[in-house]
Amino acid sequence: MKNISTPITLSSKPGIGSLTFEDSNIKIDWNPTLADFNFRLKNKTSSTIKLIWDGVVYVDTANITHR
């Protein structure tokens, strides 16, 4: 598993997540609220993507991880 440090950009598209990450393999749009956040993940490849949810963490703006 590799860690990637890539900037996340603000989106100006109305009705779509306010944060966006995109590279040649995936696109993610986030819609954060005070209570939670929703996201849409788009696989831009012809291969299957497997998300290992037990290994997923959220890193907040203070660099603290949450599960």
C-alpha positions in Angstrom: 0.0 0.0 0.0 1.4 3.4 -0.9 0.5 6.8 0.6 -0.1 9.6 -1.9 0.0 13.3 -1.0 -1.9 15.2 -3.7 -3.7 18.5 -3.4 -7.5 18.4 -3.2 -9.2 21.2 -5.1 -12.4 23.1 -4.4 -15.2 22.5 -6.9 -17.4 25.3 -8.2 -20.0 22.9 -9.7 -23.4 23.5 -8.0 -25.0 20.4 -6.6 -21.7 18.4 -6.7 -19.3 17.8 -3.8 -17.4 20.9 -2.7 -14.1 19.0 -2.7 -12.6 17.1 -5.6 -9.6 14.9 -6.2 -8.8 13.5 -9.7 -5.9 11.7 -11.3 -5.7 9.4 -14.3 -7.2 6.5 -12.3 -10.0 7.9 -10.1 -12.1 10.9 -9.5 -13.6 11.6 -6.0 -16.2 14.3 -5.2 -16.8 15.0 -1.5 -19.8 16.8 0.1 -18.8 17.4 3.7 -21.2 18.7 6.4 -20.8 19.4 10.1 -22.0 15.9 10.9 -20.5 13.7 8.1 -19.6 13.6 4.5 -20.7 11.9 1.4 -18.5 11.0 -1.6 -18.7 9.8 -5.1 -15.9 7.6 -6.4 -15.5 7.2 -10.1 -13.2 4.4 -11.5 -11.6 5.8 -14.6 -9.8 2.6 -15.5 -11.0 -0.6 -17.1 -9.8 -2.6 -14.0 -11.7 -3.3 -10.8 -11.0 -1.2 -7.8 -11.1 -2.8 -4.4 -11.7 -0.6 -1.3 -10.4 -2.2 1.9 -12.7 -0.4 4.3 -11.0 -1.9 7.4 -7.9 0.0 6.4 -9.6 3.3 5.7 -8.9 6.3 7.9 -10.0 10.0 7.8 -7.3 12.5 8.5 -8.7 15.8 9.8 -7.2 19.3 9.3 -5.2 18.9 12.6 -3.6 15.8 11.1 -5.5 13.5 13.5 -6.7 10.2 12.1 -10.2 8.8 12.8 -12.0 5.6 11.9 
